[in-house]
Amino acid sequence: MTKRPHTPLRPLWLCRRCGAPWPCGSARLTLLREYAHDRVALLIYLGGLLYEATDQLHALNPREMPDAGQLFDRFLGWHRSRMSGPELPADLTNGGGCRAEHVANKVRIE
């Protein structure tokens, strides 16, 4: 039996596998690996999902909608904090492309 991937269950926007708000930690790591060479594409993709999730979550329950800041952090904010931390994932610093090497060097200097 194969395990389910950590993908969003729409319109609830929960992880199909672990039930956490999507993108869960495992989904974030997968996205970072998949888009290691194109961070702009990752942000565009996540921005589109943020738009879709906002619309669907609002339609489900307009009275208890998460605020915009919470949704931003959930879909987009984690990316920036993940890249600015002192330790980058090994797959990003070893062959992750010029951008990952630049970020890794900048973190070491600061």
One Martini backbone bead per residue (centre of mass of N, CA, C, O) as a GRO file, in nm:
protein
  110
    1MET     BB    1   0.095   0.037   0.024
    2THR     BB    2   0.053   0.362  -0.040
    3LYS     BB    3   0.125   0.673   0.041
    4ARG     BB    4   0.021   0.968   0.099
    5PRO     BB    5   0.051   1.274   0.013
    6HIS     BB    6   0.129   1.618   0.092
    7THR     BB    7  -0.175   1.733   0.020
    8PRO     BB    8  -0.444   1.917  -0.050
    9LEU     BB    9  -0.766   1.948   0.100
   10ARG     BB   10  -1.026   2.042  -0.073
   11PRO     BB   11  -1.149   2.329   0.099
   12LEU     BB   12  -0.983   2.293   0.383
   13TRP     BB   13  -0.665   2.292   0.385
   14LEU     BB   14  -0.560   2.000   0.437
   15CYS     BB   15  -0.378   1.734   0.493
   16ARG     BB   16  -0.412   1.417   0.364
   17ARG     BB   17  -0.210   1.273   0.569
   18CYS     BB   18  -0.193   1.458   0.864
   19GLY     BB   19  -0.413   1.717   0.899
   20ALA     BB   20  -0.269   1.964   0.857
   21PRO     BB   21  -0.210   2.259   0.769
   22TRP     BB   22  -0.179   2.377   0.451
   23PRO     BB   23   0.142   2.362   0.454
   24CYS     BB   24   0.316   2.135   0.577
   25GLY     BB   25   0.623   2.040   0.662
   26SER     BB   26   0.652   1.825   0.436
   27ALA     BB   27   0.553   2.003   0.203
   28ARG     BB   28   0.772   2.219   0.229
   29LEU     BB   29   1.014   2.037   0.173
   30THR     BB   30   0.921   1.945  -0.103
   31LEU     BB   31   0.906   2.226  -0.233
   32LEU     BB   32   1.204   2.301  -0.191
   33ARG     BB   33   1.311   2.073  -0.369
   34GLU     BB   34   1.145   2.123  -0.636
   35TYR     BB   35   1.239   2.458  -0.616
   36ALA     BB   36   1.556   2.500  -0.589
   37HIS     BB   37   1.593   2.652  -0.893
   38ASP     BB   38   1.290   2.820  -0.841
   39ARG     BB   39   1.168   3.050  -0.629
   40VAL     BB   40   0.969   3.217  -0.792
   41ALA     BB   41   0.782   2.985  -0.871
   42LEU     BB   42   0.703   2.914  -0.583
   43LEU     BB   43   0.570   3.188  -0.510
   44ILE     BB   44   0.360   3.181  -0.734
   45TYR     BB   45   0.225   2.918  -0.654
   46LEU     BB   46   0.154   3.000  -0.359
   47GLY     BB   47  -0.012   3.251  -0.433
   48GLY     BB   48  -0.235   3.096  -0.582
   49LEU     BB   49  -0.315   2.921  -0.337
   50LEU     BB   50  -0.391   3.149  -0.151
   51TYR     BB   51  -0.623   3.254  -0.319
   52GLU     BB   52  -0.786   2.990  -0.323
   53ALA     BB   53  -0.807   2.947  -0.015
   54THR     BB   54  -0.949   3.206   0.060
   55ASP     BB   55  -1.205   3.152  -0.099
   56GLN     BB   56  -1.279   2.870   0.024
   57LEU     BB   57  -1.277   2.943   0.328
   58HIS     BB   58  -1.490   3.164   0.308
   59ALA     BB   59  -1.719   2.983   0.195
   60LEU     BB   60  -1.733   2.792   0.443
   61ASN     BB   61  -1.648   3.043   0.673
   62PRO     BB   62  -1.696   3.378   0.708
   63ARG     BB   63  -1.675   3.415   1.036
   64GLU     BB   64  -1.385   3.217   1.058
   65MET     BB   65  -1.161   3.366   0.922
   66PRO     BB   66  -0.856   3.397   0.864
   67ASP     BB   67  -0.623   3.607   0.865
   68ALA     BB   68  -0.408   3.739   0.642
   69GLY     BB   69  -0.145   3.687   0.804
   70GLN     BB   70  -0.185   3.384   0.848
   71LEU     BB   71  -0.200   3.305   0.549
   72PHE     BB   72   0.068   3.415   0.464
   73ASP     BB   73   0.244   3.245   0.653
   74ARG     BB   74   0.141   2.968   0.554
   75PHE     BB   75   0.217   3.015   0.233
   76LEU     BB   76   0.483   3.237   0.239
   77GLY     BB   77   0.649   3.306   0.506
   78TRP     BB   78   0.818   3.040   0.538
   79HIS     BB   79   1.018   3.078   0.307
   80ARG     BB   80   1.183   3.312   0.421
   81SER     BB   81   1.258   3.190   0.698
   82ARG     BB   82   1.400   2.940   0.579
   83MET     BB   83   1.625   3.113   0.411
   84SER     BB   84   1.734   3.293   0.679
   85GLY     BB   85   1.858   3.086   0.823
   86PRO     BB   86   2.153   2.934   0.937
   87GLU     BB   87   2.023   2.665   0.809
   88LEU     BB   88   2.046   2.474   0.531
   89PRO     BB   89   1.967   2.254   0.329
   90ALA     BB   90   2.174   2.037   0.176
   91ASP     BB   91   2.032   2.049  -0.116
   92LEU     BB   92   2.093   2.370  -0.137
   93THR     BB   93   2.415   2.382  -0.089
   94ASN     BB   94   2.437   2.114  -0.279
   95GLY     BB   95   2.342   2.217  -0.587
   96GLY     BB   96   2.119   2.467  -0.566
   97GLY     BB   97   2.266   2.694  -0.683
   98CYS     BB   98   2.343   3.021  -0.680
   99ARG     BB   99   2.134   3.120  -0.478
  100ALA     BB  100   2.196   2.922  -0.246
  101GLU     BB  101   2.494   3.000  -0.219
  102HIS     BB  102   2.449   3.296  -0.154
  103VAL     BB  103   2.281   3.255   0.100
  104ALA     BB  104   2.485   3.084   0.254
  105ASN     BB  105   2.711   3.301   0.255
  106LYS     BB  106   2.548   3.527   0.395
  107VAL     BB  107   2.496   3.377   0.661
  108ARG     BB  108   2.798   3.341   0.739
  109ILE     BB  109   2.871   3.647   0.748
  110GLU     BB  110   2.640   3.734   0.956
   0.00000   0.00000   0.00000
